[in-house]
């Protein structure tokens, strides 16, 4: 039987969720896993809802479709939560893990997500503020990657940071790389969960 770790990212265009899924996929690949990382969007304009997905396995992945039952859901923009067509909780199992970019507490987000009395875990961090302070603009994706490393056991912070430094050093200036690494580290340190 094939077993996968499945991740679904929710955000808006230009918040970096597609890049975050790619960075996670690359880091897992470097760790010896089989991976898929792919977006779901059309000709979207800035601010439109976007989804991105990861599928990670120790074995070859033969499934090629959307992730419909993710155990891990990362929400870069909490304003998407009440939109029924976005469906941030759709298909999630009882033991799902949610990571939300918000200054609110995990208990507040549990209520907003409609998860009261359920076995899901909810983690929060103010990824927007972290990115503003470390990168100089609101780009919640890298702090959320750090939070994912803290909230789960399938990827380490070191693997994410090493991959980011190696794969993006030619594309971005040292200052941008340092800012994003700092954002990942702060995401790891500042995420709160229940």
N, C-alpha and C positions, 0 to 999 in steps of 0.2 A: 504494500500500500504506500502510495506517495504521500509524504507529509511536507507541508509548506508552512513557512512563517509568512503571513500576508499582512501588508501594511497599506492603509489608505490615507492619503494626505488631502485635506480640504483647505483651500485658500482662494485668493483672488489673483487674477493675472497681475504679474509684476511683484508678487510677494515671495517668489523663489521656491514654491513648493515643487515644481518640476525639477529644478536644480537640486533641491534637497533629496528627492527620490533618487536622482542620478548619483549624488555623492554617497548616499547610503548603499546603493547597489555596487558602486565601485569599491567601497571599503569592505563590503561583504565578499566580493569577488577576490580581493587581495587576501582575505582571510581563508580562502580555499572553498568558499561556498559557490553554489550555482545560483544565479540571480536573474531577475527580470526587473527592469525599472522603466515605466512608461507613463505618459500623460494621457489625459482625456480632456480634450478641448477642441473647439472649432476655431473659426476665425475670430477669436475673442478680442475684445478691446480691454484696455487697462481697467481693472476693477471688476471684471466679470468673474463669476465663480469658475474655479478650475479644480480638477481632481488629478492626483498622480498616484501611482501604485508601485509597490514592491512585492515581489514574490521571491523568497529565499529558501534554499533547501541544501541538504547534504548530498542529494542525488540530482541527476539530470531532471530538469523541469520540462514536462511534456504538455502542460496545460498552457494554452495561449488565449486568454480572455480577461475581461475585467476581474478585479478582485471584488467579489460580492459578499464574502463573509470574513472580513478582516478582524484579526484579534487586536491589532494595534491601529488606532485612529489618531492622527495628528491634525489639529484644527488651528491653522495659522490666523484665521479671522473669525472671532466668536460671533460676529454679526450674521454669519451663515447658519448658526444653530437653529434659529426659529423658522427658517425657510423650508417648507415641506418638500419642495422639489430637490433640495440639496441632500437631504436625508443623511445627516452625519452619523446617526446611530443605526441606519439600515443594515441588516444582515449581521450585526455584531453578536458574538456569543455572550453567554452569561458572565464569563471571566475576561471580557475585553478590557483593554487598557486604553484610556483616552488621555491625550496630552493637549492642553488648550493654552493658547497664547492669550493670557488675560491677567490683570492684577488681582482678580477675584480669588477667593479661597477654593480649594477643591470641593468643599461642602456646597458652596454656592453654585459651582458649575455642575455638580452632581444633580442638583435640583433643576437647573436650566436644561440639562441634557435629558431629564426624565428618567434618571437612573436610581432614584431613591428606592431602597429596599432590594436592590439588585447587587450581584456579586462583582460587578465591574469595578475597576480601580480608576480613579480620576486624579490626574496630575495637572498642576497649573504653574505657569511662570510668565512673567511680564517680558516676553521675548521682544516685543516692539521697543520697550524702553532699553533693554539690554543692547539691542542692535543699534539704537540711536546713540548710546554712550560709547560703544566699541567700534562701530563701523562708520557712524556719522549719518546714517539714514535708517529709516524703518525698513528692515529686511529681516523678518522673524525666522527665516529658515535655519540659519546656522545655530542660533541659541536652542532651537527646537531639536536639532540633531543631538546636541549635548544632553538635553533633557531625556531624549530617547535612550541614550546610552545609560543614563542613571536609572531609568524606570524599567529597563529590560535587561536580559542577560544574553542576547544574541549578537550584540555588537559592543565593542569597548570604545571609550572616548579616545584612547590612543590610536586605535585603528582609523577612526574618523579623522582625527587631526593629521596623522601621517599621510593618509590618502589625500586630504585636501591640500596639504603643503606640496606634495609631489605632483599632483595632477593639475593644480591651478597656478603654480608659481610662474609659468610661462605666460599665462593669460592676464594675470593681475599683478599690480605692483606689490613690493614687500609690505607696504603700509596696509593695503587691502587684505593681504594674507594674514598679517598679524592681527588686524581687527576682527576678522572672521574666526580665527583660532581663539582669541580672547572671548568672543561671543559664545563659541561652543563650550569653553571652560566655564563661563558664568552660567550658561544654561544648565550644565551638569551640576554646578554648586547650588543654584538658586531654585531649582524646581522643587515643588512641594507636592506631596501625594497623600491619598488616604485609601 
